[in-house]
């Protein structure tokens, strides 16, 4: 039993020393935990910050709204939902943009938070600039998003 305690103590001391080498590194993201434990970047503080975020479930809300020490998406390109949607639906989205309407184009407008009354103009703008959005057969989803963002 004493041996297990001694090994645990040595292991904990090694972790603490290793953590000190990475001071300033915050692995807990944003949310209430980041606000409560701000400036405390040790292993225990980071663990408590993550636990606080998990218990209160506020990190998702903070990311969505840009509150709780979280930054709201500053650009279309950084919006992960749009990135995933465009990556997964490149061909179908291209077809809808070329037509100027469709389910995939509507979903993109919703993800981009285009007001409903402006969507018809949005669809037309994308349709008229199809060649500037899908610039080649090898175009990536990142390029498509950047091209759309450039039109906005």
N, C-alpha and C positions, 0 to 999 in steps of 0.2 A: 504494500500500500504506500509506504514511504517512497519507494522507487518511482511509482506512478506519479505521485505528487511532485517529486523532484524533476522528472522528465517534463511534466506539464508546465512547471515553473520555468524551466530552461527554454522550452518551446515558446511560451508566452513572452519571455524576455527577448528572444530572437525576433519574434514578430514585431514587438514594440520598437526595437532598434531598426528593423527593416522599414517600419512605417515612418519613423522619423526621417529616414533618407528620402522619402517621398513627400515631405511636408509641403503643403500647398496644393496637393492633388485632391480634388473633390470628386469622389466616385458616386455621390448620392444624388446628383442632379439638382432639380429645383423642388419647390414645395415647402410645406411647413417645416420639415426636418432641416432643410437648408437654411431657413431663417433662424430657427432655434439654435442650431449648432454652427452658425456662421463663424469662421475663423478657427474652428477646432477641427483640424484635419487629421487627427490621429485615428487609428483603427477603431477604437471603441466609439469615438464621436461619429465617425462615418457610419458605423453599424447602427448606432442609435438614430441617426438622421434617416437612414433608409427604413428602419423599423417604424419611425414616426410617420414617414410618408405612407408606408403600407397600411398602418393601423387607421389613419385618418382618411386614406384614399383621396387625397387632395391634389396629388401631382398631376393626374390627368386633367382635372378641372383647371389647374394653374396653367398647364401647357395650352389648353384650348382657349382660355380667356386672356392669357398673358399676365396673370396675377401670381401671387405667392412666390415671388422671386423667379418666375419663369418668363422667358421671352416669347412673345407671340410670333408666329411665322412672319418674317419680315419680307419675304418674297414668295412668289408662286413656286419657284424652283425648290425652296426649302420645305414645302408642304409635302410631308411623307405620303398622305392619302392620295394626292394628285400624282406623285411619282409612281406609286404602286398601281394606281388605276391605269395610267397611260402605258406603263410598261406591260401590264397584263392584257391590254386591249388595243395595241398599236394598229392592227389591220382594221378592226371594226370601227375604231375612231376615225381612221383615215377615210373609210367609206362614208361615214356620216358627215364628216367635214366636206368631202367632195359633193355630197348631195345637198348639204346645207340644212339638214335636220336628221333626227334619229335619236334613239335611246341613249347611245353612247355619248353623243354630243350634248344631250340634255344632262346626263350625269356629270360630265365635265363642267358644265355651267353651274350646276349645283355645288360641286366641290370647290369651284372657284368663287362661289358666293356672288355670282352675277345676278342682280335683281331680275325677277321674273319679267318685268315690263321692258327690260333691255336685252332680253335673250334673243329676240328675232334679229336685232341689229348685230349682236355678237355672232350669231350663226352665219349671217351674211358676210361679216368681216372675215371670219375664218375661211369661209368658202371662197371668197375672192382672193384670199392669200394662201390658198392650198399649196401652191408650188414653193412658197416661202416658208411654209411650216414643215412639209415633208419634202425636203430638198433632194433626197436620193433614196434609192431602195435600201441603202445601208444606214439610213438615219437612225439614231438611237432615241430612246424615249427622253433622255435628258435634253437632247438637241430640240426635239419637238416641243418640249415644255418651254425651253428658252426662247424658241421662235414664237410661240404663242404669247409669252410674256412680253416679248419685244413689240408685239402688235397692240398691247393694252395701253 
